Amino acid sequence: MSRPAPVILSFRRTFALLILLVVLPSAGLSGFGVVAIINERAAVEKRLEAAWRGTLADLSAEVPRALNSGRLERVGSERLAFLLPDDQELSDPDGTFHVENGLVRTKDPQLAESLAALVPEAASLPTVPTVFSLSTSGRAVMVAAERQGATVRGVRLSGVALDSLLSDKAQGRATSEPVRFTLLPVPRDTSSEGGLVNRLMSEVAQARQNALGQPVLAERVLSAPLQDFRLVVLPMGEDPVASASTRNRAVYGVLLGLFYLTLTFGVGYTARVLYREARLSRMKTDFVSLVSHELRTPLTSIRMFIETLALGRLKDPAQQQEVLDLLTKETERLSDLIERVLDWARIESGRKVYQRESLPVTDVVDAAVVAFRTQRHGDGMEFTVKVDDGLPHVDVDRVAVAGALLNLLQNAYKYSGPTHRRIALRAQRDGGHVNLSVEDNGVGIAKKDRKRIFERFYRVDNLLTRKSEGSGLGLAISKRIVDAHGGRITVKSEPGQGSCFTLQLPVSRA
């Protein structure tokens, strides 16, 4: 006894392989996408910084050159002014100072504290105006000073005036966003000073400054002697980094959502197709087994009857005639089964051609009724036919539609039980259609089966169907025929109360 060949790729294994090959890599891809979103702002900042790098390099060279061309002039009795060649003043009106005999004289105590570092170096300052920076206790100032003998005089430069100078220098340069240039002190790194608490406080303060302060698009630290200041680019209005980052994140989120939506639909659709194909494959296997059995049964009977006649075992003419009648029935049964399979093959391949013509409904009904009564001649049943008067013509292929109607009559006969069969055929008009209904008093069809009885190879699994011959193609062929004529086939049934199948055919327009 041979065992069936193992199924290597069943539906479950194929679906599991699909999940493994598609879903898991896509989940990994999405994870990398999330990481990219997190790092996306840093990437935008780097891109903007690279875009401003050339402009900052030019300005960081032009600004010191402009400052070195300035001069100090006395204004009034006490105040000094630092002027550029075009007389543009850059000095702070309250920032005048003098260093003499190791003492600093100025009105601003913070400036005096910063200038304390200059006292030891006062004797080495040049005699021409020089601009340099000083940093003390986290504060940075930019001053212009010159030595006159043993005395150093100078003035603190105004931040507003320096910003105005930068604006003048930046005019005419193409910018993609509205920005302004300014000079800011270089942040002092105090994280390495003090204990753990001081370093922690310093980190928190820096993080708070970065979060709440105005965002810096790009920066460049000035070279000595202005090394305590950095030239920075600040946005005017909306932060372009946040804008670009938000836009890119929104686009990525939408694309990611569409990707998962498409993936979910694709996986669901593929699973559905795989399931249907697996089920169809199983039904085809069952169909081949069923057809083989259905072919073998009449062939066995035919061979047995022929051998009986050939051996001359039957001498009585009546018995010989009975055997010949059985041979005819088995041959017709075999021919009908083969014809049905061939019909289905022609429909499936699209080679079925319908010869449609405008016909009276009675032509179709009579063709089916004659064939049915011929097949069931002598069988006990109550068969009634009622065709309403004045029915319009229908545009159909008479042979094909009569065959579909005959199939309904045969099913009604097979599933109406061995005794007390009642079959009723009714033709009546329903709006723009003519309904051909076949009603029986058979076993009926459960609700779950009514949805599938028109599928190919499908057979209701109950005691009566298991005892009845059939290929599972009759209703599928009938539905295809009616669909090809622009109609539809419906069924009303309840288990134990019989069934009513209806062919709904459109009225001929001719």
C-alpha positions, 0 to 999 in steps of 0.5 A: 500500500503506497502512501500519498506524496508529502506536501512540501509547500502547503498553504500554512507553510507557504503563508509562514514563508511569506511572513518570514520573507516579507514582513520581517524584513519590512519590520527591520526596514521600518526600525531603521526608518525610525532611527533615521527620523531620530537622526534626521534633525542632526542631518538637516543641521549639518546640511545647513551648516555646510551651506553657510560655511563659505559665507562665515569664512568670508565674513570671519576674514572681512570683519577683523580686517575692517576693525583693524582699519578703525581709529580712536578719537576723543569725543568731549573731555572723557569719552572715546569713540572707535570709528571706521574709515567711513566714520561709522562708530562701533564703540559703546558710549559708556565703555571708555577706559584708561589703564595707567600705573597699573590701575583701570579707570572706567565707569563700568565695574564689569568692564574693569574686572575684565580689563584687570587681565590687561594690566600686566600686558599694558606695556606691550600693547601697540601704539596703533588702535588694536581690536581684541577680546577679553574673557573673564568669569564667563563674560567676554568683551571686545575692546579697541585700545592703543598705547600712548606712552605708559598709558593705555586708552580704549573703548568697549565695542558695542554689540549692536554696532558690530551686528550692523557692521555684519549686516552691511558686510553680508548684504548682496550674499544669496540666502535661502532663508531669512537670517541675521549674523551676529557675534556671540561669546564662545561658550566656556566648557565648565564640565570638567571643573568642580565636582559631579554636582557642578558638572551635572548642573553645567550640562543641565544649563547647557541643555536648557539653553539649547532647548529654549535659546534661539537656534543657531544654524551655523557658527565659526569661531573667530581667530586671535585676537578675537578668539573669545567670540564666534560668528553665528547665523540666526534664523529670522522667523520660523526655524528652518531646521525645525521646519525641514525636519517636521516636513521630512518626518511628516512625509516619512510618516505618510510614506511609512503608513502607505507602505504598511497599508500596502503591505497589509493589503498585499499580505492579506490578498496573497493569503486569500489567493493562496488559500483559494488556490490551495482549496481549489487544488484540493477540490480538483483532486477530489474532482479527479477522484470523483470523475474517475469513480463516476467513469469507472462505474458505468464502464464496469457495468457496460463491460459486464453487460457486454460480456453477458451478452457475448457469452450467451448467458441470457436466452430469454429475449425479455432479459436480453432487452432489459440488459440492452436498456441498461446498456443504453442508460449506462452509455447515456450516463457516461456520455452525459458526464463526459459532455459536462466535463467538456462543457466546463472545459470550453467555458473555462477556456473561453471557447464556448460560443453562444448562438443567441436569438430572440425566442419565446420562453416556451421554446426553452421550457419545452426543450428542457421539459422534454429532455427531463421527461425522457431521462426520467420516464417511468420514475415516480414523481409529481412534476408540474409545469406552469408558464404564464401567458403573454410572456415576452421573448428572451434573447438566449442560446436555446440549447445552452439555457435549456441545458441550464434549466435541465440541470436544475430539474435533474438536481431537484430530482436527485435531492428530493428523496426516493419517494413523494418527489414533487417538482414544480417548474414555473415561468413568469415575468418579473419586471424586465426579466423572465424568471424560470423557477424550479422548486422541489420538496427535497432536503434543502440547503444549509445557509453556509452551503448556499454561498458556495454551491455555485463554485466549481467542484463544490458539493454539499456534504450530507448523506443524500449527496454522498449517495448521489452521483455528481461532478460538482460542476452542474450549478457552476456551469448553469451560473456561467451560462446565465451570467453570459446572457446577462441574467443571474441565478438565485436560490431560496432554501431551508434545510428540510423544506426544499429548495427553489432555484430561479434563472432570471433572464433579461427580456429581449429588446427586439 
